[in-house]
Amino acid sequence: MVVKHIKIILIVTGLITMLPALQFLAPDPMLQLQGLSVSDEAGRLFARHWGLVVFCVGALLVYAAKDPLARRPIIAAGLLQKLGLV
């Protein structure tokens, strides 16, 4: 069943995973939504970097929906990223 719907699964999970791009663009408001605050520039840099990295993983998941040869390594990287987050 998953193989039959893998394209839509990858697109939806990829688009959801791309949402931290908002944290890259506006770190302070996004961190406040999460109940966090960063008072120094180094903290903002790490928050923005995290948002950009997660956005890129999401973009790769969307790309994997169209490229069957790239699916396994991209899904493995996305899984590793999500396990690290947990």
N, C-alpha and C positions, 0 to 999 in steps of 0.2 A: 504494500500500500504506500509506503514512503517513497519507493522508487518511482511509482506512478505520478506522484505529486511533488517530486523533489524540486522542480523549477519554482513553483509557487512558494514552497517552504523556504527556499533560499532567498527569494526576493523579499518575502515578508520579514523574515528574521534579519536579513541584511538591512532593510530600511529601518527597522526598529533599532538595530545596532548602530546605525548612523546618527541617531539622535544626539549623542554627546558632541556633535559638531557645534551645537549651541553653546556648550561649555567652552569650546575653543574660541568662539566669537564673543561671548559675554560671560567670562568666568565668575565675576562677583554675583550677578543675579542668579545664575544657575547653582552656585554653591549655596546661596541663601535658601533656595528652594529645597535643598537637601539638608538644611539645618546646619550648615558649615559656614565658616568665614575664614578668610586668609588675610592677614594684615601686611604681609611683606611680598615683595615682587618675586622672590624665589618660589613662594607657595603658588602664586598665580601662574608662574611659568610651568610648574609641574601640573597644575590643574588644566591648563591649556594644552600641554603636551599630551596628557592622558586623553583629553577629548579628541585630539587629532588622531592619535593612534587607534582609538576605538572606532572612530569614523572610518579610517582606512580599512580596518578589518571588516566592517559592515559593507563598504564598497566592494571589497574582494568577494564577499559572499554573494552580492548581487551579480558580480561578474561571473562567478562560478555557476550561476543558473544558466548562463549561455555557453559555457565552455566545459563540456564533460571531462576533458582531459585534466583540467585544473581543479576539479571538484575535490578530490581526496586531499591533496595537500592544503588547499584553502580551508576546507572544513576542519582538518586537523589543527591548523593554526587558530581558527576561530574557537574551537573547543578548548585549546590550551589557554587562550586569552580569557575565555569565560571561566574556566576552572581557576585560573590565577586570581580573577576578580572575586570569586567566591571565597 
